[in-house]
């Protein structure tokens, strides 16, 4: 289990990964890369949402997220 500081860092990192995956998806042009981008985006979004919910449960949600 992550402590509050580690969880906050994990949420911030997951958010950045999600934004990067979204950018990759928006810039993909080849059909195979689009499929890859969709998978990355879905995985990153699920990870971010999971960690965000964990942070909400611990009362850590603020302006950072």
N, C-alpha and C positions, 0 to 999 in steps of 0.2 A: 504494500500500500504506500502511496506517495504522501509525503507530508504536504502542508499547505503551500510552501514555497516551491517545492518540486512540481506540484500539481499546477500552480500558476504558470510556471515556466513551460510545462508540457502543453498547456492550453495555448499559450502564446506561440509556441513552435508549431503546433498542429494548425493553428489559424494561418500561419505563414505558409505552411505546406499546402493548405487548401487554396490559398490565393495564388500560389505558384502553379498548382495544378489547373486552376481556372484560366490563368494566363496561357498556359501550354495548350489547353483545349481551344481557346479562342484563336490561337495562331497556327494550329494544325491544319494542313491542307490536304495531305495524302490520306486516302480512305483508311489505310491500315493504321496510320498515326492517329487518326481521329478515334478509332476504336480503342487504341492504347490510351489516349488522353481521357476518354470517357471512363475507363476502368480506374485510372489514377485519380480522377476527380471524385468518383464515387467513394473510393477507399479513403481519400483524404477527408471528404466531407463526413463520412461515418466516424472516423477517428476524432475529428474536431467536435462533432456533436456529442460523442460519448464523453470526452474529457470535459466539455462545457457543462454537461449535465452533472458530472461528478463535482465540478466546482460549484455549481448551483446548490447541490445537496449540502455542501460544506459551508455555504454562505459566503463564497469568495467572489461572487460576481460583482463587478464594478465597471468603471469606465474603460479599463484595460481590455476587456473582452467584448 
